[in-house]
Amino acid sequence: MPAGELGLHFRGSRLSDHQVVLDARLQLAYGDAEEAEATLTEIVRWRREHQPGGQNAGSVFVNPIPGELPAARLIDQLGLRGFRVGGAVVSDKHANFIQAGDGATAADVRAVIEHVRAAVLDHTGIELRSEIRLVGFADDDLGASGGEGVAM
């Protein structure tokens, strides 16, 4: 599929939830190497300072009101940092990240996601939408239970 048909935009595209990109060809442009290195260094510094490393799928929930109401704030307000199921835990460094420790399963990650979503909905009336897709579960509704799968 040509890139122009993908409808790429911030956190989205025309791809359906059940489509997966398996291959891509990129066309790069020449630029200033020192400027690029400085930009990458700053990005890495900021991420290390503000986001957890280790095994995680990145930011889990879409901010309900971008720029005004971060999902992490809602999760923090409920004291859910450190909430754990099996080997999966809400990060102590950033509440919108779920860390997968040794022995964590995709089912553990899903259970943490479900708990956080339910708690935020019960206490605030706000339903958090997931930024990640779960592959291999019996259904794709994070509010329902399913089988084994992979968090991506």
Contact map, one row per residue, 1 for C-alpha under 8 A:
11101100000000000000000000000000000000000000000000000000000000000000000000000000000000000000000000000000000000000000000000000000000000000000000000000000
11111100000000000000000000000000000000000000000000000000000000000000000000000000000000000000000000000000000000000000000000000000000000000000000000000000
11111111000000000000000000000000000000000000000000000000000000000000000000000000000000000000000000000000000000000000000000000000000000000000000000000000
01111111000000000000000000000000000000000000000000000000000000000000000000000000000000000000000000000000000000000000000000000000000000000000000000000000
11111110000001000000000000000000000000000000000000000000000000000000000000000000000000000000000000000000000000000000000000000000000000000000000000000000
11111111000011100000000000000000000000000000000000000000000000000000000000000000000000000000000000000000000000000000000000000000000000000000000000000000
00111111100111000000000000000000000000000000000000000000000000000000000000000000000000000000000000000000000000000000000000000000000000000000000000000000
00110111110111000000000000000000000000000000000000000000000000000000000000000000000000000000000000000000000000000000000000000000000000000000000000000000
00000011111110000000000000000000000000000000000000000000000000000000000000000000000000000000000000000000000000000000000000000000000000000000000000000000
00000001111100000000000000000000000000000000000000000000000000000000000000000000000000000000000000000000000000000000000000000000000000000000000000000000
00000000111110000000000000000000000000000000000000000000000000000000000000000000000000000000000000000000000000000000000000000000001000000000000000000000
00000011111111000000000000000000000000000000000000000000000000000000000000000000000000000000000000000000000000000000000000000000000000000000000000000000
00000111101111100000000000000000000000000000000000000000000000000000000000000000000000000000000000000000000000000000000000000000000000000000000000000000
00001111000111110000000000000000000000000000000000000000000000000000000000000000000000000000000000000000000000000000000000000000000000000000000000000000
00000100000011111111000000000000000000000000000000000000000000000000000000000000000000000000000000000000000000000000000000000000000000000000000000000000
00000000000001111110000000000000000000000000000000000000000000000000000000000000000000000000000000000000000000000000000000000000000000000000000000000000
00000000000000111110000000000000000000000000000000000000000000000000000000000000000000000000000000000000000000000000000000000000000010000000000000000000
00000000000000111111000000000000000000000000000000000000000000000000000000000000000000000000000000000000000000000000000000000000000000000000000000000000
00000000000000111111100000000000000000000000000000000000000000000000000000000000000000000000000000000000000000000000000000000000000000000000000000000000
00000000000000100111110000000000000000000000000000000000000000000000000000000000000000000000000000000000000000000000000000000000000000000000000000000000
00000000000000000011111100000000000000000000000000000000000000000000000000000000000000000000000000000000000000000000000000000000000000000000000000000000
00000000000000000001111100000000000000000000000000000000000000000000000000000000000000000000000000000000000000000000000000000000000000000000000000000000
00000000000000000000111110000000000000000000000000000000000000000000000000000000000000000000000000000000000000000000000000000000000000000000000000000000
00000000000000000000111111000000000000000000000000000000000000000000000000000000000000000000000000000000000000000000000000000000000000000000000000000000
00000000000000000000001111100000000000000000000000000000000000000000000000000000000000000000000000000000000000000000000000000000000000000000000000000000
00000000000000000000000111110000000000000000000000000000000000000000000000000000000000000000000000000000000000000000000000000000000000000000000000000000
00000000000000000000000011111000000000000000000000000000000000000000000000000000000000000000000000000000000000000000000000000000000000000000000000000000
00000000000000000000000001111100000000000000000000000000000000000000000000000000000000000000000000000000000000000000000000000000000000000000000000000000
00000000000000000000000000111110000000000000000000000000000000000000000000000000000000000000000000000000000000000000000000000000000000000000000000000000
00000000000000000000000000011111000000000000000000000000000000000000000000000000000000000000000000000000000000000000000000000000000000000000000000000000
00000000000000000000000000001111100100000000000000000000000000000000000000000000000000000000000000000000000000000000000000000000000000000000000000000000
00000000000000000000000000000111111100000000000000000000000000000000000000000000000000000000000000000000000000000000000000000000000000000000000000000000
00000000000000000000000000000011111110000000000000000000000000000000000000000000000000000000000000000000000000000000000000000000000000000000000000000000
00000000000000000000000000000001111111000000000000000000000000000000000000000000000000000000000000000000000000000000000000000000000000000000000000000000
00000000000000000000000000000001111111100000000000000000000000000000000000000000000000000000000000000000000000000000000000000000000000000000000000000000
00000000000000000000000000000011111111110000000000000000000000000000000000000000000000000000000000000000000000000000000000000000000000000000000000000000
00000000000000000000000000000000111111111000000000000000000000000000000000000000000000000000000000000000000000000000000000000000000000000000000000000000
00000000000000000000000000000000011111111100000000000000000000000000000000000000000000000000000000000000000000000000000000000000000000000000000000000000
00000000000000000000000000000000001111111110000000000000000000000000000000000000000000000000000000000000000000000000000000000000000000000000000000000000
00000000000000000000000000000000000111111111000000000000000000000000000000000000000000000000000000000000000000000000000000000000000000000000000000000000
00000000000000000000000000000000000011111111100000000000000000000000000000000000000000000000000000000000000000000000000000000000000000000000000000000000
00000000000000000000000000000000000001111111110000000000000000000000000000000000000000000000000000000000000000000000000000000000000000000000000000000000
00000000000000000000000000000000000000111111111000000000000000000000000000000000000000000000000000000000000000000000000000000000000000000000000000000000
00000000000000000000000000000000000000011111111100000000000000000000000000000000000000000000000000000000000000000000000000000000000000000000000000000000
00000000000000000000000000000000000000001111111110000000000000000000000000000000000000000000000000000000000000000000000000000000000000000000000000000000
00000000000000000000000000000000000000000111111111000000000000000000000000000000000000000000000000000000000000000000000000000000000000000000000000000000
00000000000000000000000000000000000000000011111111110000000000000000000000000000000000000000000000000000000000000000000000000000000000000000000000000000
00000000000000000000000000000000000000000001111111111000000000000000000000000000000000000000000000000000000000000000000000000000000000000000000000000000
00000000000000000000000000000000000000000000111111100000000000000000000000000000000000000000000000000000000000000000000000000000000000000000000000000000
00000000000000000000000000000000000000000000011111110000000000000000000000000000000000000000110000000000000000000000000000000000000000000000000000000000
00000000000000000000000000000000000000000000001111111000000000000000000000000000000000000000110010000000000000000000000000000000000000000000000000000000
00000000000000000000000000000000000000000000001101111100000000000000000000000000000000000010110010000000000000000000000000000000000000000000000000000000
00000000000000000000000000000000000000000000000100111111000000000000000000000000000000000000000000000000000000000000000000000000000000000000000000000000
00000000000000000000000000000000000000000000000000011111000000000000000000000000000000000000000000110000000000000000000000000000000000000000000000000000
00000000000000000000000000000000000000000000000000001111100000000000000000000000000000000000000000111000000000000000000000000000000000000000000000000000
00000000000000000000000000000000000000000000000000001111110000000000000000000000000000000000000011110000000000000000000000000000000000000000000000000000
00000000000000000000000000000000000000000000000000000011111100000000000000000000000000000000000011000000000000000000000000000000000100000000000000000011
00000000000000000000000000000000000000000000000000000001111100000000000000000000000000000000000011000000000000000000000000000000000000000000000000000000
00000000000000000000000000000000000000000000000000000000111111000000000000000000000000000000000110000000000000000000000000000000001100000000000000000000
00000000000000000000000000000000000000000000000000000000111111000000000000000000000000000000000111000000000000000000000000000000011100000000000000000000
00000000000000000000000000000000000000000000000000000000001111100000001000000000000000000000000100000000000000000000000000000001111100000000000000000000
00000000000000000000000000000000000000000000000000000000001111110000011000000000000000000000000000000000000000000000000000000001111000000000000000000000
00000000000000000000000000000000000000000000000000000000000011111110111100000000000000000000000000000000000000000000000000000001000000000000000000000000
00000000000000000000000000000000000000000000000000000000000001111100111000000000000000000000000000000000000000000000000000000101100000000000000000000000
00000000000000000000000000000000000000000000000000000000000000111111110000000000000000000000000000000000000000000000000000000000000000000000000000000000
00000000000000000000000000000000000000000000000000000000000000111111110000000000000000000000000000000000000000000000000000000000000000000000000000000000
00000000000000000000000000000000000000000000000000000000000000101111110000000000000000000000000000000000000000000000000000000000000000000000000000000000
00000000000000000000000000000000000000000000000000000000000000001111110000000000000000000000000000000000000000000000000000000000000000000000000000000000
00000000000000000000000000000000000000000000000000000000000000111111111011000000000000000000000000000000000000000000000000000000000000000000000000000000
00000000000000000000000000000000000000000000000000000000000001111111111111000000000000000000000000000000000000000000000000000000000000000000000000000000
00000000000000000000000000000000000000000000000000000000000011110000111111100000000000000000000100000000000000000000000000000001000000000000000000000000
00000000000000000000000000000000000000000000000000000000000000100000011111110000000000000000011100000000000000000000000000000000000000000000000000000000
00000000000000000000000000000000000000000000000000000000000000000000111111111000000000000000001000000000000000000000000000000000000000000000000000000000
00000000000000000000000000000000000000000000000000000000000000000000111111111100000000000000000000000000000000000000000100000000000000000000000000000000
00000000000000000000000000000000000000000000000000000000000000000000001111111111100000000000001100000000000000000001000100000000000000000000000000000000
00000000000000000000000000000000000000000000000000000000000000000000000111111111100000000000001000000000000000000000000000000000000000000000000000000000
00000000000000000000000000000000000000000000000000000000000000000000000011111111000000000000000000000000000000000000000000000000000000000000000000000000
00000000000000000000000000000000000000000000000000000000000000000000000001111111000000000000000000000000000000000000001100000000000000000000000000000000
00000000000000000000000000000000000000000000000000000000000000000000000000111111100000000000000000000000000000000000000000000000000000000000000000000000
00000000000000000000000000000000000000000000000000000000000000000000000000111111111000000100001000000000000000000001000000000000000000000000000000000000
00000000000000000000000000000000000000000000000000000000000000000000000000110011111000001111011000000000000000000000000000000000000000000000000000000000
00000000000000000000000000000000000000000000000000000000000000000000000000000001111100001111000000000000000000000000000000000000000000000000000000000000
00000000000000000000000000000000000000000000000000000000000000000000000000000001111110001100000000000000000000010000000000000000000000000000000000000000
00000000000000000000000000000000000000000000000000000000000000000000000000000000011111111100000000000000000000010000000000000000000000000000000000000000
00000000000000000000000000000000000000000000000000000000000000000000000000000000001111111000000000000000000110110000000000000000000000000000000000000000
00000000000000000000000000000000000000000000000000000000000000000000000000000000000111111000000000000011100100000000000000000000000000000000000000000000
00000000000000000000000000000000000000000000000000000000000000000000000000000000000111111000000000011111100100000000000000000000000000000000000000000000
00000000000000000000000000000000000000000000000000000000000000000000000000000000000111111100000001111001100110010000000000000000000000000000000000000000
00000000000000000000000000000000000000000000000000000000000000000000000000000000111111111110000001111000000010010000000000000000000000000000000000000000
00000000000000000000000000000000000000000000000000000000000000000000000000000001111100011111011111100000000000010000000000000000000000000000000000000000
00000000000000000000000000000000000000000000000000010000000000000000000000000000110000001111111111100000000000000000000000000000000000000000000000000000
00000000000000000000000000000000000000000000000000000000000000000000000000000000110000000111111000000000000000000000000000000000000000000000000000000000
00000000000000000000000000000000000000000000000001110000000000000000000000000000000000000011111000000000000000000000000000000000000000000000000000000000
00000000000000000000000000000000000000000000000001110000000000000000000100000000100000000111111110000000000000000000000000000000000000000000000000000000
00000000000000000000000000000000000000000000000000000000000000000000000110110001100000000111111111000000000000000000000000000000000000000000000000000000
00000000000000000000000000000000000000000000000000000000001110000000001100100000000000000110011111000000000000000000000000000000000000000000000000000000
00000000000000000000000000000000000000000000000000110001111100000000000000000000000000000110011111100000000000000000000000000000000000000000000000000000
00000000000000000000000000000000000000000000000000000001110100000000000000000000000000011110001111110000000010010000000000000000000000000000000000000000
00000000000000000000000000000000000000000000000000000111000000000000000000000000000000011110000011111000000000000000000000000000000000000000000000000000
00000000000000000000000000000000000000000000000000000111000000000000000000000000000000111000000001111111100010000000000000000000000000000000000000000000
00000000000000000000000000000000000000000000000000000010000000000000000000000000000000111000000000111111000000000000000000000000000000000000000000000000
00000000000000000000000000000000000000000000000000000000000000000000000000000000000000100000000000011111000000000000000000000000000000000000000000000000
00000000000000000000000000000000000000000000000000000000000000000000000000000000000001100000000000011111100000000000000000000000000000000000000000000000
00000000000000000000000000000000000000000000000000000000000000000000000000000000000001110000000000011111110110000000000000000000000000000000000000000000
00000000000000000000000000000000000000000000000000000000000000000000000000000000000001110000000000010011111110000000000000000000000000000000000000000000
00000000000000000000000000000000000000000000000000000000000000000000000000000000000000000000000000000001111111000000000000000000000000000000000000011110
00000000000000000000000000000000000000000000000000000000000000000000000000000000000000000000000000000000111111100000000000000000000000000000000000111000
00000000000000000000000000000000000000000000000000000000000000000000000000000000000011110000000000000001111111110000000000000000000000000000000000000000
00000000000000000000000000000000000000000000000000000000000000000000000000000000000010011000000001010001111111111000000000000000000000000000000000000010
00000000000000000000000000000000000000000000000000000000000000000000000000000000000000000000000000000000011111111100000000000000000000000000010000000010
00000000000000000000000000000000000000000000000000000000000000000000000000000000000010000000000000000000001111111110000000000000000000000000000000000000
00000000000000000000000000000000000000000000000000000000000000000000000000000000001110011100000001000000000111111111000000000000000000000000000000000000
00000000000000000000000000000000000000000000000000000000000000000000000000000000000000000000000000000000000011111111100000000000000000000000010000000000
00000000000000000000000000000000000000000000000000000000000000000000000000000000000000000000000000000000000001111111110000000000000000000000011000000000
00000000000000000000000000000000000000000000000000000000000000000000000000000000000000000000000000000000000000111111111000000000000000000000000000000000
00000000000000000000000000000000000000000000000000000000000000000000000000100001000000000000000000000000000000011111111100000000000000000000000000000000
00000000000000000000000000000000000000000000000000000000000000000000000000000000000000000000000000000000000000001111111110000011000000000000001000000000
00000000000000000000000000000000000000000000000000000000000000000000000000000000000000000000000000000000000000000111111111000010000000000000001000000000
00000000000000000000000000000000000000000000000000000000000000000000000000000100000000000000000000000000000000000011111111100000000000000000000000000000
00000000000000000000000000000000000000000000000000000000000000000000000001100100000000000000000000000000000000000001111111111111000000000000000000000000
00000000000000000000000000000000000000000000000000000000000000000000000000000000000000000000000000000000000000000000111111111111000000000000000000000000
00000000000000000000000000000000000000000000000000000000000000000000000000000000000000000000000000000000000000000000011111111000000000000000000000000000
00000000000000000000000000000000000000000000000000000000000000000000000000000000000000000000000000000000000000000000001111111000000000000000000000000000
00000000000000000000000000000000000000000000000000000000000000000000000000000000000000000000000000000000000000000000000111111100000000000000000000000000
00000000000000000000000000000000000000000000000000000000000000000000000000000000000000000000000000000000000000000000000111111110000000000000000000000000
00000000000000000000000000000000000000000000000000000000000000010000000000000000000000000000000000000000000000000000000110011111000000000000000000000000
00000000000000000000000000000000000000000000000000000000000000000000000000000000000000000000000000000000000000000000110110001111100000000000000000000000
00000000000000000000000000000000000000000000000000000000000011110000001000000000000000000000000000000000000000000000100110000111110000000000000000000000
00000000000000000000000000000000000000000000000000000000000011010000000000000000000000000000000000000000000000000000000000000011111000000000000000000000
00000000000000000000000000000000000000000000000000000000000111000000000000000000000000000000000000000000000000000000000000000001111110000000000000000000
00000000001000000000000000000000000000000000000000000000001111000000000000000000000000000000000000000000000000000000000000000000111110000000000000000000
00000000000000000000000000000000000000000000000000000000101110000000000000000000000000000000000000000000000000000000000000000000011111000000000000000011
00000000000000001000000000000000000000000000000000000000000000000000000000000000000000000000000000000000000000000000000000000000011111100001000000000011
00000000000000000000000000000000000000000000000000000000000000000000000000000000000000000000000000000000000000000000000000000000000111111001000000001111
00000000000000000000000000000000000000000000000000000000000000000000000000000000000000000000000000000000000000000000000000000000000011111001000000001111
00000000000000000000000000000000000000000000000000000000000000000000000000000000000000000000000000000000000000000000000000000000000001111100000000111100
00000000000000000000000000000000000000000000000000000000000000000000000000000000000000000000000000000000000000000000000000000000000001111111000001111100
00000000000000000000000000000000000000000000000000000000000000000000000000000000000000000000000000000000000000000000000000000000000000011111000001100000
00000000000000000000000000000000000000000000000000000000000000000000000000000000000000000000000000000000000000000000000000000000000000001111100111000000
00000000000000000000000000000000000000000000000000000000000000000000000000000000000000000000000000000000000000000000000000000000000011101111110000000000
00000000000000000000000000000000000000000000000000000000000000000000000000000000000000000000000000000000000000000000000000000000000000000011111100000000
00000000000000000000000000000000000000000000000000000000000000000000000000000000000000000000000000000000000001001100000000000000000000000001111110000000
00000000000000000000000000000000000000000000000000000000000000000000000000000000000000000000000000000000000000000100110000000000000000000000111110000000
00000000000000000000000000000000000000000000000000000000000000000000000000000000000000000000000000000000000000000000000000000000000000000010111111000000
00000000000000000000000000000000000000000000000000000000000000000000000000000000000000000000000000000000000000000000000000000000000000000010011111100000
00000000000000000000000000000000000000000000000000000000000000000000000000000000000000000000000000000000000000000000000000000000000000001110000111110000
00000000000000000000000000000000000000000000000000000000000000000000000000000000000000000000000000000000001000000000000000000000000000011100000011111000
00000000000000000000000000000000000000000000000000000000000000000000000000000000000000000000000000000000011000000000000000000000000000011000000001111100
00000000000000000000000000000000000000000000000000000000000000000000000000000000000000000000000000000000011000000000000000000000000001111000000000111110
00000000000000000000000000000000000000000000000000000000000000000000000000000000000000000000000000000000010000000000000000000000000001111000000000011111
00000000000000000000000000000000000000000000000000000000100000000000000000000000000000000000000000000000010011000000000000000000000111100000000000001111
00000000000000000000000000000000000000000000000000000000100000000000000000000000000000000000000000000000000000000000000000000000000111100000000000000111
